[in-house]
Amino acid sequence: MNDMEREAVIVVTTLRERGFPAFFVGGYVRDKWLGRPVKDMDIATAAMPEVVMDSFKKTIPTGLQHGTVTVLSGGYPFEVTTFRKETGYSDYRRPDEVQFVDALEEDLQRRDFTMNAMAMGPDGEWIDPFGGQEDLKHGILRCVGVPADRFQEDALRMMRCVRFAAEYELQIESSTWQALLAHRHLLAHIAMERVGVELSRIMEGTDPYRGLCLLYESELPAHWANAVPISLHDWGNALSELQSSDFQQLTDSSQRTVLWLIAVGLDADATSNWSRSLRYSNAVHRQLRDTLLIHRRLIRAEASRLQWIRAVLDHGREAAERWLALVYAFKNIARVQQVIGISAEHSEVYANEAETWLAQSGALHVSELKMDGSEIVAIGSAVGCKPGPWISRLQEHMLLRCATGELHNKPDDLREAAQQYLHEWMDKEAER
């Protein structure tokens, strides 16, 4: 038992000592049974929210209308939710009405899959009214009760079904799968932000390839609310060209996503539309777009130091290293080289030289130059140049020379280079 679990036991025991049944529920119980690492612990109890808040010194009223209070104990947050049942799901996502109940089993009955509808007491007692343990033993993912009802209550559960099947190596039970196919159109009611979160979790998981295969087989992407510029035809072609092992070689989910986007044929502009439609954060949006921009530039150019450095300067070191990770991972796999459109010859050059080129770069951003804007203005004033667009052009000129190693990133060397650039620029202006 780790520190988080010990603190959670204190929370449950405190509620029980006050006369209210309390149990661990949800993902913690499932992962504990499977022997997987656990990240957080949720608690269900018969105590009403105000009783929970009165029972602990530090609480946050996270969602009182749904009976949820976050209890802070020993530096760990625990979501404590009153046993409840839910009715009416007019938006196919959230209940119209929540009613607090006394029985744990009634609370478990509203959950999505049998493996998530188990509970555990602090003494190791297991409560499993819907056969979650048995399903996990046999590698089966099954809805609680009638699958059609579960998916009509919350259409996002169909995306979660795919994610869980891929992550836990489970076979989706027949009636659950058929209900998913019959109700996949309901995904149109789900906010794309929520769909994007589930897709990201699939790409972060242990088997993203299988998750993508299940999405293709179910045709769920065709029913997402916003048009996403990836046709199921292109989706299927990409799956046939790639293998599960290709994704496993990439430990970073953004690298996996870039490989996938390249495989389905999305360029940087289409990727922007795709990430925007899924409501990805600006940071993720820029990661994907910049990496695809570098990809587009480098597969069309010779594998040279100058081309590489120019790409890094325009799109950033992180995006360049993310793209380079694809080259490293697949430099000896002809199948993937063909998918991402880079020749074996170029792959070998980048894999062997690119990191050295980066290490030898004197500067990769204007802010790294050992000469600030005021010094440049002063140099210009000395030869009669007023501040203007020439300043940024001069900085870009010096940055490229420093990045390629042609110019040392030292104040004296930069000053001399700036003066030379300005004299040549003024001579050209005079000739006009």
JOZI-V363033 format. One record per helix or strand of 2 or more residues. SS is the DSSP state (~ for helix, > for strand). FROM is the first residue (numbers start at 1). LEN is the number of residues. Records with the same first field share a line. If there is no record, write none. Layout:
SS = FROM-LEN  FROM-LEN
This chain:
~ = 3-15  27-8  49-7  64-3  104-5  114-3  132-6  147-7  157-11  174-16  192-13  208-11  220-4  232-10  244-5  253-12  268-10  282-18  305-11  317-14  334-7  344-16  366-3  373-10  390-14  411-21
> = 22-4  42-4  59-5  68-6  76-7  84-4  97-4  119-2  126-2  140-2  171-2
